[in-house]
């Protein structure tokens, strides 16, 4: 007999794995659901304590293998989000430079454009 806490952990882990494969358009919703799953796992983790039966040991080994996969997928998702944020910031900076190309010019007194 496997404890309900272990079963809840596995269900939350499988949901996390499924959420990492969602489309880019639903990213905000996906992030919210990932946070919910992580909260569930955090609450359930307190209930998972030794001693374990041999059946629970085997089940736990499966969960550990799944956990490695979850960590990789969440790291990849986090990396994609950071990349999108940096690209967005870069686009914003390029647009500012395009609109006002002389905004970042050093004015040390050697030449001063009076038309600006």
C-alpha positions in Angstrom: 0.0 0.0 0.0 1.5 3.3 -1.1 0.8 6.4 1.0 -1.6 9.0 -0.4 1.2 11.6 0.0 3.4 9.8 -2.4 0.6 9.4 -4.9 -0.2 13.1 -4.6 3.5 13.9 -5.2 3.6 11.7 -8.3 0.4 13.3 -9.7 1.8 16.8 -9.1 5.1 15.8 -10.8 3.3 14.4 -13.8 1.3 17.6 -14.1 4.6 19.6 -14.0 6.1 17.5 -16.8 3.0 18.0 -18.9 3.0 21.7 -18.3 6.5 22.1 -19.6 5.3 21.1 -23.0 2.6 23.8 -23.4 2.5 26.5 -26.0 4.2 29.9 -25.7 0.9 31.8 -26.0 -0.3 30.4 -22.7 2.8 31.1 -20.7 1.3 33.2 -17.9 -1.4 30.5 -17.3 1.3 27.8 -17.4 3.5 29.6 -14.9 0.5 30.0 -12.5 -0.3 26.3 -12.8 3.4 25.3 -12.3 3.4 27.4 -9.1 0.3 25.6 -7.9 1.9 22.2 -8.5 5.0 23.2 -6.7 2.9 24.5 -3.7 1.1 21.1 -3.6 4.4 19.2 -3.7 5.7 21.4 -0.9 2.7 20.7 1.3 2.8 17.0 0.6 6.6 16.7 1.2 6.1 17.1 5.0 4.0 14.0 5.1 6.6 11.8 3.3 8.7 10.4 6.1 10.5 7.1 6.8 10.0 4.2 7.4 9.1 3.1 3.9 7.8 -0.3 2.8 9.6 -2.1 -0.1 6.7 -1.1 -2.4 7.1 2.5 -1.4 10.9 2.3 -1.9 10.4 1.2 -5.5 7.8 3.9 -6.0 10.2 6.4 -4.5 13.0 5.4 -6.9 10.6 6.1 -9.8 9.8 9.5 -8.3 13.5 10.4 -8.0 14.0 9.5 -11.7 11.0 11.7 -12.6 12.4 14.5 -10.4 15.6 14.7 -12.5 13.5 15.2 -15.6 11.3 17.8 -13.9 14.4 19.8 -12.9 15.8 19.8 -16.4 12.4 20.9 -17.9 11.9 23.7 -15.4 15.4 24.9 -15.9 14.9 25.0 -19.7 11.6 26.8 -19.3 13.2 29.4 -17.0 16.0 29.9 -19.5 13.5 30.5 -22.3 11.7 33.1 -20.2 15.0 34.9 -19.3 15.9 34.9 -23.0 12.6 36.4 -24.0 12.9 39.1 -21.3 16.4 40.0 -22.5 15.3 40.1 -26.1 12.4 42.3 -25.2 14.7 44.7 -23.3 17.1 44.7 -26.3 14.3 45.5 -28.7 13.2 48.4 -26.4 16.7 49.8 -26.3 17.1 49.5 -30.1 13.8 51.3 -30.6 15.0 54.2 -28.3 18.2 54.5 -30.2 16.4 54.5 -33.5 14.0 57.3 -32.3 16.7 59.4 -30.8 20.1 58.3 -32.1 22.1 61.1 -30.3 20.8 60.3 -26.8 23.9 58.3 -25.8 26.5 60.5 -27.3 29.1 61.8 -24.9 29.2 65.6 -24.7 32.6 66.5 -23.5 32.7 69.9 -25.0 34.7 69.2 -28.2 31.6 69.3 -30.4 28.1 70.3 -29.4 25.2 70.0 -31.8 23.0 73.1 -31.3 20.2 71.6 -33.4 19.3 69.1 -30.8 
